[in-house]
Amino acid sequence: MTIKKIKEELINHIGKNATIKCDLGRNKFEEYDVVIKNIYNHVFIVKLKNDELKSFSYTDVITKTIKINY
């Protein structure tokens, strides 16, 4: 998967719900229910249920540090 493909998928899902699962290492995971807010050159911004904003890089997706389910 390339950064261009990831951006295209995210652009198609701006404003929609998604689930992001983060691999923290040592069998530890965090899962977030989010709304995709903005797309930038190196990162994308999501909004959590508690109105907190969180950013992730496209390389997180490529290296499978995070997984996005739309």
PDB file of N, CA, C and O in Angstrom:
ATOM      1  N   MET A   1       0.851  -1.176   0.000  1.00  0.00           N
ATOM      2  CA  MET A   1       0.000   0.000   0.000  1.00  0.00           C
ATOM      3  C   MET A   1       0.898   1.241   0.000  1.00  0.00           C
ATOM      4  O   MET A   1       1.908   1.288   0.702  1.00  0.00           O
ATOM      5  N   THR A   2       0.521   2.225  -0.783  1.00  0.00           N
ATOM      6  CA  THR A   2       1.311   3.449  -0.883  1.00  0.00           C
ATOM      7  C   THR A   2       0.616   4.591  -0.160  1.00  0.00           C
ATOM      8  O   THR A   2      -0.569   4.512   0.164  1.00  0.00           O
ATOM      9  N   ILE A   3       1.366   5.645   0.086  1.00  0.00           N
ATOM     10  CA  ILE A   3       0.805   6.822   0.746  1.00  0.00           C
ATOM     11  C   ILE A   3      -0.316   7.418  -0.092  1.00  0.00           C
ATOM     12  O   ILE A   3      -1.323   7.877   0.448  1.00  0.00           O
ATOM     13  N   LYS A   4      -0.146   7.412  -1.401  1.00  0.00           N
ATOM     14  CA  LYS A   4      -1.176   7.959  -2.298  1.00  0.00           C
ATOM     15  C   LYS A   4      -2.494   7.193  -2.151  1.00  0.00           C
ATOM     16  O   LYS A   4      -3.561   7.805  -2.089  1.00  0.00           O
ATOM     17  N   LYS A   5      -2.427   5.864  -2.095  1.00  0.00           N
ATOM     18  CA  LYS A   5      -3.638   5.050  -1.933  1.00  0.00           C
ATOM     19  C   LYS A   5      -4.286   5.289  -0.567  1.00  0.00           C
ATOM     20  O   LYS A   5      -5.511   5.350  -0.456  1.00  0.00           O
ATOM     21  N   ILE A   6      -3.469   5.423   0.453  1.00  0.00           N
ATOM     22  CA  ILE A   6      -3.997   5.667   1.795  1.00  0.00           C
ATOM     23  C   ILE A   6      -4.729   7.009   1.830  1.00  0.00           C
ATOM     24  O   ILE A   6      -5.826   7.111   2.379  1.00  0.00           O
ATOM     25  N   LYS A   7      -4.109   8.043   1.234  1.00  0.00           N
ATOM     26  CA  LYS A   7      -4.742   9.367   1.187  1.00  0.00           C
ATOM     27  C   LYS A   7      -6.073   9.308   0.444  1.00  0.00           C
ATOM     28  O   LYS A   7      -7.056   9.903   0.885  1.00  0.00           O
ATOM     29  N   GLU A   8      -6.110   8.583  -0.698  1.00  0.00           N
ATOM     30  CA  GLU A   8      -7.348   8.465  -1.469  1.00  0.00           C
ATOM     31  C   GLU A   8      -8.459   7.819  -0.649  1.00  0.00           C
ATOM     32  O   GLU A   8      -9.600   8.280  -0.671  1.00  0.00           O
ATOM     33  N   GLU A   9      -8.124   6.750   0.074  1.00  0.00           N
ATOM     34  CA  GLU A   9      -9.113   6.084   0.923  1.00  0.00           C
ATOM     35  C   GLU A   9      -9.611   7.028   2.012  1.00  0.00           C
ATOM     36  O   GLU A   9     -10.812   7.098   2.273  1.00  0.00           O
ATOM     37  N   LEU A  10      -8.687   7.757   2.653  1.00  0.00           N
ATOM     38  CA  LEU A  10      -9.076   8.663   3.721  1.00  0.00           C
ATOM     39  C   LEU A  10      -9.925   9.814   3.195  1.00  0.00           C
ATOM     40  O   LEU A  10     -10.882  10.224   3.851  1.00  0.00           O
ATOM     41  N   ILE A  11      -9.588  10.335   2.027  1.00  0.00           N
ATOM     42  CA  ILE A  11     -10.377  11.425   1.440  1.00  0.00           C
ATOM     43  C   ILE A  11     -11.812  10.972   1.200  1.00  0.00           C
ATOM     44  O   ILE A  11     -12.751  11.740   1.414  1.00  0.00           O
ATOM     45  N   ASN A  12     -11.987   9.728   0.755  1.00  0.00           N
ATOM     46  CA  ASN A  12     -13.332   9.188   0.520  1.00  0.00           C
ATOM     47  C   ASN A  12     -14.116   8.993   1.813  1.00  0.00           C
ATOM     48  O   ASN A  12     -15.338   8.848   1.773  1.00  0.00           O
ATOM     49  N   HIS A  13     -13.440   8.988   2.951  1.00  0.00           N
ATOM     50  CA  HIS A  13     -14.105   8.735   4.232  1.00  0.00           C
ATOM     51  C   HIS A  13     -14.074   9.936   5.183  1.00  0.00           C
ATOM     52  O   HIS A  13     -14.358   9.779   6.370  1.00  0.00           O
ATOM     53  N   ILE A  14     -13.739  11.122   4.690  1.00  0.00           N
ATOM     54  CA  ILE A  14     -13.752  12.316   5.556  1.00  0.00           C
ATOM     55  C   ILE A  14     -15.170  12.549   6.062  1.00  0.00           C
ATOM     56  O   ILE A  14     -16.129  12.539   5.291  1.00  0.00           O
ATOM     57  N   GLY A  15     -15.285  12.759   7.363  1.00  0.00           N
ATOM     58  CA  GLY A  15     -16.586  12.993   7.990  1.00  0.00           C
ATOM     59  C   GLY A  15     -17.329  11.726   8.355  1.00  0.00           C
ATOM     60  O   GLY A  15     -18.418  11.793   8.925  1.00  0.00           O
ATOM     61  N   LYS A  16     -16.772  10.586   8.043  1.00  0.00           N
ATOM     62  CA  LYS A  16     -17.431   9.312   8.338  1.00  0.00           C
ATOM     63  C   LYS A  16     -16.757   8.620   9.516  1.00  0.00           C
ATOM     64  O   LYS A  16     -15.618   8.928   9.868  1.00  0.00           O
ATOM     65  N   ASN A  17     -17.474   7.690  10.112  1.00  0.00           N
ATOM     66  CA  ASN A  17     -16.957   6.945  11.263  1.00  0.00           C
ATOM     67  C   ASN A  17     -15.969   5.875  10.825  1.00  0.00           C
ATOM     68  O   ASN A  17     -16.078   5.304   9.740  1.00  0.00           O
ATOM     69  N   ALA A  18     -15.008   5.621  11.694  1.00  0.00           N
ATOM     70  CA  ALA A  18     -14.020   4.565  11.478  1.00  0.00           C
ATOM     71  C   ALA A  18     -13.543   4.078  12.832  1.00  0.00           C
ATOM     72  O   ALA A  18     -13.792   4.716  13.854  1.00  0.00           O
ATOM     73  N   THR A  19     -12.864   2.960  12.836  1.00  0.00           N
ATOM     74  CA  THR A  19     -12.240   2.419  14.041  1.00  0.00           C
ATOM     75  C   THR A  19     -10.748   2.289  13.769  1.00  0.00           C
ATOM     76  O   THR A  19     -10.336   1.733  12.751  1.00  0.00           O
ATOM     77  N   ILE A  20      -9.947   2.808  14.686  1.00  0.00           N
ATOM     78  CA  ILE A  20      -8.499   2.712  14.557  1.00  0.00           C
ATOM     79  C   ILE A  20      -7.971   1.872  15.708  1.00  0.00           C
ATOM     80  O   ILE A  20      -8.266   2.130  16.875  1.00  0.00           O
ATOM     81  N   LYS A  21      -7.186   0.865  15.355  1.00  0.00           N
ATOM     82  CA  LYS A  21      -6.567   0.004  16.356  1.00  0.00           C
ATOM     83  C   LYS A  21      -5.063   0.244  16.310  1.00  0.00           C
ATOM     84  O   LYS A  21      -4.428   0.055  15.272  1.00  0.00           O
ATOM     85  N   CYS A  22      -4.497   0.663  17.446  1.00  0.00           N
ATOM     86  CA  CYS A  22      -3.065   0.977  17.538  1.00  0.00           C
ATOM     87  C   CYS A  22      -2.330  -0.152  18.238  1.00  0.00           C
ATOM     88  O   CYS A  22      -2.759  -0.636  19.285  1.00  0.00           O
ATOM     89  N   ASP A  23      -1.226  -0.562  17.652  1.00  0.00           N
ATOM     90  CA  ASP A  23      -0.363  -1.577  18.254  1.00  0.00           C
ATOM     91  C   ASP A  23       0.701  -0.857  19.077  1.00  0.00           C
ATOM     92  O   ASP A  23       1.563  -0.175  18.523  1.00  0.00           O
ATOM     93  N   LEU A  24       0.640  -1.008  20.389  1.00  0.00           N
ATOM     94  CA  LEU A  24       1.579  -0.344  21.286  1.00  0.00           C
ATOM     95  C   LEU A  24       2.779  -1.224  21.621  1.00  0.00           C
ATOM     96  O   LEU A  24       3.662  -0.807  22.371  1.00  0.00           O
ATOM     97  N   GLY A  25       2.818  -2.421  21.080  1.00  0.00           N
ATOM     98  CA  GLY A  25       3.914  -3.339  21.374  1.00  0.00           C
ATOM     99  C   GLY A  25       3.611  -4.200  22.587  1.00  0.00           C
ATOM    100  O   GLY A  25       2.743  -3.873  23.397  1.00  0.00           O
ATOM    101  N   ARG A  26       4.332  -5.299  22.701  1.00  0.00           N
ATOM    102  CA  ARG A  26       4.169  -6.235  23.816  1.00  0.00           C
ATOM    103  C   ARG A  26       2.714  -6.643  24.035  1.00  0.00           C
ATOM    104  O   ARG A  26       2.235  -6.708  25.167  1.00  0.00           O
ATOM    105  N   ASN A  27       2.029  -6.913  22.938  1.00  0.00           N
ATOM    106  CA  ASN A  27       0.628  -7.357  22.962  1.00  0.00           C
ATOM    107  C   ASN A  27      -0.314  -6.352  23.616  1.00  0.00           C
ATOM    108  O   ASN A  27      -1.328  -6.740  24.196  1.00  0.00           O
ATOM    109  N   LYS A  28       0.008  -5.078  23.527  1.00  0.00           N
ATOM    110  CA  LYS A  28      -0.866  -4.027  24.041  1.00  0.00           C
ATOM    111  C   LYS A  28      -1.461  -3.273  22.860  1.00  0.00           C
ATOM    112  O   LYS A  28      -0.755  -2.909  21.920  1.00  0.00           O
ATOM    113  N   PHE A  29      -2.766  -3.044  22.923  1.00  0.00           N
ATOM    114  CA  PHE A  29      -3.473  -2.364  21.853  1.00  0.00           C
ATOM    115  C   PHE A  29      -4.392  -1.309  22.432  1.00  0.00           C
ATOM    116  O   PHE A  29      -4.885  -1.444  23.552  1.00  0.00           O
ATOM    117  N   GLU A  30      -4.620  -0.254  21.657  1.00  0.00           N
ATOM    118  CA  GLU A  30      -5.650   0.740  21.968  1.00  0.00           C
ATOM    119  C   GLU A  30      -6.570   0.807  20.770  1.00  0.00           C
ATOM    120  O   GLU A  30      -6.125   0.738  19.624  1.00  0.00           O
ATOM    121  N   GLU A  31      -7.857   0.941  21.040  1.00  0.00           N
ATOM    122  CA  GLU A  31      -8.826   1.022  19.955  1.00  0.00           C
ATOM    123  C   GLU A  31      -9.645   2.295  20.120  1.00  0.00           C
ATOM    124  O   GLU A  31     -10.106   2.608  21.217  1.00  0.00           O
ATOM    125  N   TYR A  32      -9.820   3.018  19.034  1.00  0.00           N
ATOM    126  CA  TYR A  32     -10.543   4.287  19.048  1.00  0.00           C
ATOM    127  C   TYR A  32     -11.665   4.251  18.026  1.00  0.00           C
ATOM    128  O   TYR A  32     -11.479   3.789  16.900  1.00  0.00           O
ATOM    129  N   ASP A  33     -12.830   4.740  18.425  1.00  0.00           N
ATOM    130  CA  ASP A  33     -13.901   5.022  17.473  1.00  0.00           C
ATOM    131  C   ASP A  33     -13.756   6.486  17.114  1.00  0.00           C
ATOM    132  O   ASP A  33     -13.825   7.349  17.988  1.00  0.00           O
ATOM    133  N   VAL A  34     -13.555   6.776  15.836  1.00  0.00           N
ATOM    134  CA  VAL A  34     -13.190   8.124  15.409  1.00  0.00           C
ATOM    135  C   VAL A  34     -14.034   8.576  14.223  1.00  0.00           C
ATOM    136  O   VAL A  34     -14.733   7.793  13.581  1.00  0.00           O
ATOM    137  N   VAL A  35     -13.934   9.880  13.962  1.00  0.00           N
ATOM    138  CA  VAL A  35     -14.438  10.482  12.731  1.00  0.00           C
ATOM    139  C   VAL A  35     -13.225  11.111  12.059  1.00  0.00           C
ATOM    140  O   VAL A  35     -12.491  11.873  12.687  1.00  0.00           O
ATOM    141  N   ILE A  36     -13.015  10.798  10.800  1.00  0.00           N
ATOM    142  CA  ILE A  36     -11.869  11.349  10.073  1.00  0.00           C
ATOM    143  C   ILE A  36     -12.162  12.813   9.748  1.00  0.00           C
ATOM    144  O   ILE A  36     -13.173  13.129   9.120  1.00  0.00           O
ATOM    145  N   LYS A  37     -11.265  13.705  10.185  1.00  0.00           N
ATOM    146  CA  LYS A  37     -11.503  15.146  10.052  1.00  0.00           C
ATOM    147  C   LYS A  37     -10.743  15.788   8.899  1.00  0.00           C
ATOM    148  O   LYS A  37     -11.364  16.354   7.999  1.00  0.00           O
ATOM    149  N   ASN A  38      -9.422  15.715   8.904  1.00  0.00           N
ATOM    150  CA  ASN A  38      -8.606  16.416   7.912  1.00  0.00           C
ATOM    151  C   ASN A  38      -7.473  15.539   7.407  1.00  0.00           C
ATOM    152  O   ASN A  38      -7.003  14.632   8.094  1.00  0.00           O
ATOM    153  N   ILE A  39      -7.049  15.840   6.181  1.00  0.00           N
ATOM    154  CA  ILE A  39      -5.934  15.140   5.549  1.00  0.00           C
ATOM    155  C   ILE A  39      -4.863  16.184   5.237  1.00  0.00           C
ATOM    156  O   ILE A  39      -5.155  17.219   4.637  1.00  0.00           O
ATOM    157  N   TYR A  40      -3.646  15.914   5.638  1.00  0.00           N
ATOM    158  CA  TYR A  40      -2.521  16.810   5.352  1.00  0.00           C
ATOM    159  C   TYR A  40      -1.426  16.030   4.629  1.00  0.00           C
ATOM    160  O   TYR A  40      -1.579  14.835   4.376  1.00  0.00           O
ATOM    161  N   ASN A  41      -0.325  16.697   4.297  1.00  0.00           N
ATOM    162  CA  ASN A  41       0.741  16.058   3.527  1.00  0.00           C
ATOM    163  C   ASN A  41       1.349  14.846   4.225  1.00  0.00           C
ATOM    164  O   ASN A  41       1.598  13.828   3.578  1.00  0.00           O
ATOM    165  N   HIS A  42       1.589  14.934   5.522  1.00  0.00           N
ATOM    166  CA  HIS A  42       2.288  13.857   6.222  1.00  0.00           C
ATOM    167  C   HIS A  42       1.459  13.173   7.303  1.00  0.00           C
ATOM    168  O   HIS A  42       1.828  12.098   7.776  1.00  0.00           O
ATOM    169  N   VAL A  43       0.343  13.782   7.698  1.00  0.00           N
ATOM    170  CA  VAL A  43      -0.499  13.223   8.757  1.00  0.00           C
ATOM    171  C   VAL A  43      -1.968  13.382   8.413  1.00  0.00           C
ATOM    172  O   VAL A  43      -2.336  14.143   7.518  1.00  0.00           O
ATOM    173  N   PHE A  44      -2.802  12.647   9.144  1.00  0.00           N
ATOM    174  CA  PHE A  44      -4.243  12.868   9.075  1.00  0.00           C
ATOM    175  C   PHE A  44      -4.773  13.000  10.492  1.00  0.00           C
ATOM    176  O   PHE A  44      -4.237  12.414  11.433  1.00  0.00           O
ATOM    177  N   ILE A  45      -5.841  13.785  10.626  1.00  0.00           N
ATOM    178  CA  ILE A  45      -6.409  14.116  11.929  1.00  0.00           C
ATOM    179  C   ILE A  45      -7.747  13.404  12.087  1.00  0.00           C
ATOM    180  O   ILE A  45      -8.565  13.380  11.168  1.00  0.00           O
ATOM    181  N   VAL A  46      -7.953  12.829  13.260  1.00  0.00           N
ATOM    182  CA  VAL A  46      -9.232  12.198  13.583  1.00  0.00           C
ATOM    183  C   VAL A  46      -9.774  12.800  14.877  1.00  0.00           C
ATOM    184  O   VAL A  46      -9.025  13.321  15.704  1.00  0.00           O
ATOM    185  N   LYS A  47     -11.081  12.716  15.026  1.00  0.00           N
ATOM    186  CA  LYS A  47     -11.742  13.233  16.226  1.00  0.00           C
ATOM    187  C   LYS A  47     -12.312  12.050  17.002  1.00  0.00           C
ATOM    188  O   LYS A  47     -13.072  11.246  16.462  1.00  0.00           O
ATOM    189  N   LEU A  48     -11.934  11.956  18.271  1.00  0.00           N
ATOM    190  CA  LEU A  48     -12.426  10.888  19.138  1.00  0.00           C
ATOM    191  C   LEU A  48     -13.819  11.242  19.655  1.00  0.00           C
ATOM    192  O   LEU A  48     -14.291  12.364  19.473  1.00  0.00           O
ATOM    193  N   LYS A  49     -14.464  10.286  20.294  1.00  0.00           N
ATOM    194  CA  LYS A  49     -15.817  10.510  20.822  1.00  0.00           C
ATOM    195  C   LYS A  49     -15.869  11.620  21.868  1.00  0.00           C
ATOM    196  O   LYS A  49     -16.886  12.301  21.996  1.00  0.00           O
ATOM    197  N   ASN A  50     -14.777  11.807  22.618  1.00  0.00           N
ATOM    198  CA  ASN A  50     -14.757  12.842  23.654  1.00  0.00           C
ATOM    199  C   ASN A  50     -14.280  14.192  23.098  1.00  0.00           C
ATOM    200  O   ASN A  50     -13.827  15.047  23.858  1.00  0.00           O
ATOM    201  N   ASP A  51     -14.380  14.383  21.778  1.00  0.00           N
ATOM    202  CA  ASP A  51     -14.008  15.612  21.071  1.00  0.00           C
ATOM    203  C   ASP A  51     -12.511  15.898  21.088  1.00  0.00           C
ATOM    204  O   ASP A  51     -12.091  16.993  20.715  1.00  0.00           O
ATOM    205  N   GLU A  52     -11.713  14.947  21.507  1.00  0.00           N
ATOM    206  CA  GLU A  52     -10.260  15.094  21.462  1.00  0.00           C
ATOM    207  C   GLU A  52      -9.784  14.820  20.040  1.00  0.00           C
ATOM    208  O   GLU A  52     -10.297  13.921  19.374  1.00  0.00           O
ATOM    209  N   LEU A  53      -8.805  15.591  19.574  1.00  0.00           N
ATOM    210  CA  LEU A  53      -8.219  15.371  18.259  1.00  0.00           C
ATOM    211  C   LEU A  53      -6.934  14.576  18.392  1.00  0.00           C
ATOM    212  O   LEU A  53      -6.170  14.764  19.339  1.00  0.00           O
ATOM    213  N   LYS A  54      -6.703  13.691  17.443  1.00  0.00           N
ATOM    214  CA  LYS A  54      -5.507  12.856  17.461  1.00  0.00           C
ATOM    215  C   LYS A  54      -4.991  12.770  16.030  1.00  0.00           C
ATOM    216  O   LYS A  54      -5.772  12.710  15.080  1.00  0.00           O
ATOM    217  N   SER A  55      -3.668  12.763  15.884  1.00  0.00           N
ATOM    218  CA  SER A  55      -3.098  12.688  14.540  1.00  0.00           C
ATOM    219  C   SER A  55      -2.292  11.405  14.383  1.00  0.00           C
ATOM    220  O   SER A  55      -1.716  10.885  15.339  1.00  0.00           O
ATOM    221  N   PHE A  56      -2.270  10.916  13.158  1.00  0.00           N
ATOM    222  CA  PHE A  56      -1.511   9.730  12.794  1.00  0.00           C
ATOM    223  C   PHE A  56      -0.805  10.006  11.481  1.00  0.00           C
ATOM    224  O   PHE A  56      -1.280  10.799  10.668  1.00  0.00           O
ATOM    225  N   SER A  57       0.325   9.356  11.274  1.00  0.00           N
ATOM    226  CA  SER A  57       1.036   9.520  10.004  1.00  0.00           C
ATOM    227  C   SER A  57       0.659   8.378   9.059  1.00  0.00           C
ATOM    228  O   SER A  57       0.185   7.328   9.493  1.00  0.00           O
ATOM    229  N   TYR A  58       0.875   8.599   7.781  1.00  0.00           N
ATOM    230  CA  TYR A  58       0.583   7.569   6.789  1.00  0.00           C
ATOM    231  C   TYR A  58       1.548   6.390   6.935  1.00  0.00           C
ATOM    232  O   TYR A  58       1.204   5.255   6.604  1.00  0.00           O
ATOM    233  N   THR A  59       2.747   6.663   7.428  1.00  0.00           N
ATOM    234  CA  THR A  59       3.704   5.572   7.629  1.00  0.00           C
ATOM    235  C   THR A  59       3.251   4.635   8.743  1.00  0.00           C
ATOM    236  O   THR A  59       3.630   3.464   8.757  1.00  0.00           O
ATOM    237  N   ASP A  60       2.436   5.140   9.685  1.00  0.00           N
ATOM    238  CA  ASP A  60       1.853   4.263  10.708  1.00  0.00           C
ATOM    239  C   ASP A  60       0.983   3.192  10.055  1.00  0.00           C
ATOM    240  O   ASP A  60       0.972   2.041  10.492  1.00  0.00           O
ATOM    241  N   VAL A  61       0.262   3.574   9.016  1.00  0.00           N
ATOM    242  CA  VAL A  61      -0.599   2.628   8.302  1.00  0.00           C
ATOM    243  C   VAL A  61       0.254   1.652   7.498  1.00  0.00           C
ATOM    244  O   VAL A  61      -0.006   0.449   7.503  1.00  0.00           O
ATOM    245  N   ILE A  62       1.271   2.165   6.810  1.00  0.00           N
ATOM    246  CA  ILE A  62       2.129   1.324   5.979  1.00  0.00           C
ATOM    247  C   ILE A  62       2.869   0.290   6.826  1.00  0.00           C
ATOM    248  O   ILE A  62       2.974  -0.872   6.431  1.00  0.00           O
ATOM    249  N   THR A  63       3.378   0.698   7.977  1.00  0.00           N
ATOM    250  CA  THR A  63       4.131  -0.216   8.855  1.00  0.00           C
ATOM    251  C   THR A  63       3.216  -1.056   9.746  1.00  0.00           C
ATOM    252  O   THR A  63       3.691  -1.849  10.558  1.00  0.00           O
ATOM    253  N   LYS A  64       1.915  -0.881   9.591  1.00  0.00           N
ATOM    254  CA  LYS A  64       0.893  -1.628  10.332  1.00  0.00           C
ATOM    255  C   LYS A  64       0.946  -1.371  11.832  1.00  0.00           C
ATOM    256  O   LYS A  64       0.570  -2.229  12.631  1.00  0.00           O
ATOM    257  N   THR A  65       1.413  -0.191  12.206  1.00  0.00           N
ATOM    258  CA  THR A  65       1.347   0.229  13.599  1.00  0.00           C
ATOM    259  C   THR A  65      -0.100   0.533  13.966  1.00  0.00           C
ATOM    260  O   THR A  65      -0.519   0.332  15.106  1.00  0.00           O
ATOM    261  N   ILE A  66      -0.862   1.024  12.982  1.00  0.00           N
ATOM    262  CA  ILE A  66      -2.294   1.219  13.173  1.00  0.00           C
ATOM    263  C   ILE A  66      -3.039   0.543  12.038  1.00  0.00           C
ATOM    264  O   ILE A  66      -2.519   0.383  10.934  1.00  0.00           O
ATOM    265  N   LYS A  67      -4.272   0.150  12.336  1.00  0.00           N
ATOM    266  CA  LYS A  67      -5.156  -0.436  11.322  1.00  0.00           C
ATOM    267  C   LYS A  67      -6.454   0.356  11.350  1.00  0.00           C
ATOM    268  O   LYS A  67      -7.002   0.632  12.417  1.00  0.00           O
ATOM    269  N   ILE A  68      -6.936   0.718  10.173  1.00  0.00           N
ATOM    270  CA  ILE A  68      -8.163   1.494  10.056  1.00  0.00           C
ATOM    271  C   ILE A  68      -9.257   0.612   9.464  1.00  0.00           C
ATOM    272  O   ILE A  68      -9.073   0.001   8.411  1.00  0.00           O
ATOM    273  N   ASN A  69     -10.383   0.553  10.144  1.00  0.00           N
ATOM    274  CA  ASN A  69     -11.566  -0.137   9.638  1.00  0.00           C
ATOM    275  C   ASN A  69     -12.654   0.886   9.408  1.00  0.00           C
ATOM    276  O   ASN A  69     -13.080   1.586  10.327  1.00  0.00           O
ATOM    277  N   TYR A  70     -13.100   0.961   8.160  1.00  0.00           N
ATOM    278  CA  TYR A  70     -14.145   1.944   7.810  1.00  0.00           C
ATOM    279  C   TYR A  70     -15.516   1.364   8.004  1.00  0.00           C
ATOM    280  O   TYR A  70     -16.514   2.042   7.760  1.00  0.00           O
TER     281      TYR A  70
END
